[in-house]
């Protein structure tokens, strides 16, 4: 079983009737709902208002892959919790960063850049997501591209390090393109950023989006992690006469 934690700040759904109409139990519940249908996934949720944001040491030790959605409350996330999550990623936990969590503390911490820097607008337009790597595990079964009838437009330049794998590039009718599905290795862990998921659109009910997220969870999971050897060690060969 892959142990999954879906984290959401859970602010919009409580403060906006428009958002609550789309995600009445929260974005985290919608994501956990389709993930829980997979026989190999064991799913829990956590939100900002819980003690330690629901991300205690015990929860993190019991998590193989974490999904993170945030938007308006990035600054309210404890720096201590961010460092705790970052260390778990470096130790081998997978992290999937969704939509506006590009500006989250944890993503900026792991990328080392101002990942909140990008072009954006809400214009009720479709988005086309081109598959850049047809062989990538995250992109299986999607064909050359998939479309969302409505989604927030993001556009380059996106201030991220060069991805280890570029899985998706999106196109908007306004002419923008965006690196909308990116993978990195950080320490022993794997990180995937996936762009769609605006809170007022039913993006997380879309079958293609669900497929991407499920496959991203399996890609990010590492069954066995070989710990780094960082202690003082003896030479493997006799170097006394060299």
N, C-alpha and C positions, 0 to 999 in steps of 0.2 A: 504493500500500500504506500502511495505517495501522500505524505501529510502536508496539507495545503492550508494556509491562513490567508483569508481575503480581508485586507485592511481598507477602511473607508473613513474619511473624516466625518461623514454623515451629518453634514450641516445644511446643504441645499434642500434635502428632502424634508427637513423639519421647518425650514424658513420660507419655502416657496411652494405654493399650491400647484404651480405649473410643473415643478419637478416631481412633487409628490404624486401627481396624476400619472406620471410615467413610471416612477419607481416608488410605489407606495410603502414598501418595506425597506427601502434603501437600495442604492446601487450595489452594495456588498451582498445583499440578500439575493438580488437578481443574478449576480455572477455565481455566488455559491449554489444557487438553485440548479443551474445547468451543469456545473462542475460535479455536483453531488450525484448526478445520474451516471457518472463514469465509475465502473466497478473497481478501478484501481486507484481511485482518489478518496481520501478521507478529509473532509473540509470543515473548517471552523471559520468564524468571522471575528473581527475586532474593530473597534471604532475609537475615535479620538476621545470621547467623553469617559471611557473606561479608565480605571486606575492604571497608570503607566501606559495609557492608550491601548490597553489590552495586550501589550507586547512585553510581558514579563520575561525574565530569564527562562522560566519553565516553559512558557508558550514557545519561545524561540527555539529552545532545545527540541521541542516536539514538532518543529516545522521544517519540512524539506524545501518547500517553495512558497514564497509569499507574493501576493498581488497587492499593489498599492494604488489607490485612487485618492486624489486630493485636488483642491482648487483654491478655496478662499481662506483656509485655515493653516497654510503651510507654517506660518510663524508660531502657531500655537503648539506645534509638535516639539516635545522636549529634546534638547540637544543630547541629553544623556541617552534617551531612547534611540535617537538617530545613530549614535555611535555604537550602541548595542546591536542594532540591526546591521549596520555596516560590517561589524566584526563577524557576525554570523555569515554574511555573504562571503567575506574573505575566507572564512573557514569552510565554505562549501554549500551554503544555502542558495537556492535560486531566487531571483527577484524579477518580477514582471511589473513594469511601471506603465500605468495606463493614462492616456490622454493628458489632462492638465497637470498631472503629477510630474511632468517634465520640469516643473519649477519647484518640486518638493525638495526638502532638505536632504533626504536620503539619496535622491538621484544626483543632485549637485555634489554631494559628498563623494559619491563613487565615481563620477565622471571628472571631477576636478575642473569644471568649466561653468560658465554662466548659462546653464541649460534653459533658463527661462527666456532667453533671447531668441525670438522668432517673429514672423509675421502672422497675424490672425485676424479673422472677422467672422461674425455670425450673420450669414446671408441666406440661410435656408436653401443651399444648393447641394447638388449631388457631389460625391467624391468617388473617383475611380482609383483603386489600389492595384497597381501593377506588381506582379510577382517578378522580382529581380533574380531570384535563385530558385529555379524550379525543382532542384534536388534537395533543397533545405527541408529538414523535418517539420518545421513550423508551417511550411507552405504546401504540404501534401494535400491533394484533392481539390485545389482551388482553381486549377486551370491557369491561363495567362493573366487573368485579373478578376477582381470582383468589384461590385459597385454598391454604395450605400445611397439611397434616394435623397437623404438629407444628412448633412454632418457639418460641423464647424470647419471652416477653412483654415488650415495652417500652411505657411509657406516659408521657403528658405530666405535668408540664411538661418540655419538652426545651429546654435553654438554647442556642438557636441564633439567629442573626440571622434576620429575616424572609426566607424564601426568595424569590428572583426568580421561580421557578416551583415550585409545589407539585404534584407528579405523583401521589403516592400518600398515602393516609391509611389506616392499618391499624386493625382492630378485633379485640379479644380477648374470649373468652367471660366473662372476669372484669369486663368493662365498660370497660376502658381503650381509649383511642384514641391514635394516635401519628402524627406527621408522618414517614412512613417512606420517602418518596422526594422529595428536595428538591434544587433546582438553584440555583446562584449563579454570577455572573460575578465573577472576581477578576483585576483587571488585564486582560490579554489572554486569560486562561485561563478555562475552565469547570470547575466542581466539581459533582459529583453525589453525594449521600449516599443509600445504599440499606440499609435496616435488616436484612432477613433474612440469616442465615448463621451461626447458632450451630454451634460446632465438633462437637458430638455428634449433630447432625441432618444428614440427607442433602440439605440445602437446595440445594446447588450442582449437584445432579443433576436438579433439577426443571425441566421444559421452560419454564415461564413465567419462572422466575428467570433461566434462561439467556437467554431472549429479551430480558428487561429489560436484562441486562448487555451483551449484544451491541449492542443499540440505544443504550445509554448510551455505549458506546465511540464509536460513529459520531457521536452528538450532541456528545460532548466534543471530537472532533477538529476542528481548524481548519486547513484546507489552506493558507491564506495568512494571515499575521499582519502587519498594518500597524504598524510600530514607532511608538511615541510620539515626537513631536518635542518635545524638552525643552531644546534649546539656544537661545541668543540668536538671534533672527530679525529680519529687516527687515520693516517694515510692508508689507502687500499693496497698500495704496493710498497716494497722496500725502497725508500728513497735515500738511505744513508750513504750510498756510494754514487749518487747521481749528482 
